[in-house]
Amino acid sequence: MMHCATSQLVKNAYRPCIRVMMGSNAPHESGFSSTWTWAAAISLLGLLVGLYFSVEQVQRFRKAKEATRLKPDYDLLDEIAVILDKLAGVPAQKVDLAALNEMRSRVRQAERRTPTLPFGSVVAHIDSYQKTILPDCFTRKLTSKKITLEDLLDLSRQQGAALVEIRTAIEAVQQEIERRTA
């Protein structure tokens, strides 16, 4: 019997709170009116929407700041792609690599500025490309039989493969920059 009396007491104690949460207009001893409950719910909804848009604005600002910071590096990679297109049409010798060497040093600087981006792979592939350059005066050496045609063709094939690897590394870095700033 005692158990039933306690449970009835609990029901009676929580009934006004339940009415307030449900927004009931039924008369009760104490509590808030349903008008206040609706106003609070609308205010809370407005606060949440405002908070969402504030956070969204901060994220856009950070991405825009990151985009302006990474734009010179993105453009540098575009410049390297143009140089690679020029080098693809000629058998590269040491003389032809002056512009690429300058760009390589600028990529190293970009790597120091932004170590989280894979600029190191671009530098590594440029280094491997520089190892495949044809010897100076290779036409004279070819005619004098100091170097074989097969060796020159092999170096040319390696140059082509190295160019593809550099382009792939450049695309990977550019995609990462786009992912971070989009």
C-alpha positions, 0 to 999 in steps of 0.5 A, a space after each residue: 500500500 505504501 508503494 502505491 501512495 508514493 507512486 501517486 505522490 510522484 505523479 502529482 508532483 511531475 504533472 505540472 512540469 509535464 504540462 509546462 513542457 507540453 505547452 498545455 493551457 490547462 490551469 495549474 497551480 504554478 509554472 509558465 504559460 504556453 506563450 512563454 514556452 513557444 517564445 523560448 522555443 523560437 528564441 532557442 531556434 533563432 540562437 541555434 540558426 545564428 550560431 550555425 551561420 556564425 560558425 559557417 562564416 568563420 570557416 569561410 573566412 579561414 578557407 579564404 585566408 588559406 586560399 590567399 596564402 596558398 595561391 602563389 604556390 599553386 601558381 608556381 606549380 602551374 609555371 613548372 607545368 609550362 616549363 615541363 611542356 617546353 622540355 617535353 619537346 626537346 632532348 633536355 641538356 644541362 643548358 635547358 634546365 636553368 629555368 627548372 632549377 630556379 623553379 625547383 628552389 622556389 618549390 623548396 621554399 614553398 615546402 618550408 613554408 607549408 610542410 603539410 603539403 607534399 611539395 617534397 615529392 615534386 622536388 624529388 621527381 625534379 631531381 630524378 629528372 635532372 639525372 636523366 639529362 643528355 650529355 653536352 654535345 651529345 650529337 658530336 659524341 654520337 657521331 664519334 661513337 663515344 656514346 651509343 644511340 641506345 644509351 641516348 634513347 634510354 635517357 630520352 625514355 627516362 626523361 619522358 617517364 620523369 616528366 610524367 612523374 613530375 606532372 603527377 606530383 604537381 597534380 597531387 599537390 594542386 588537388 590537395 590545395 584545392 581540397 583545403 580551399 574549396 
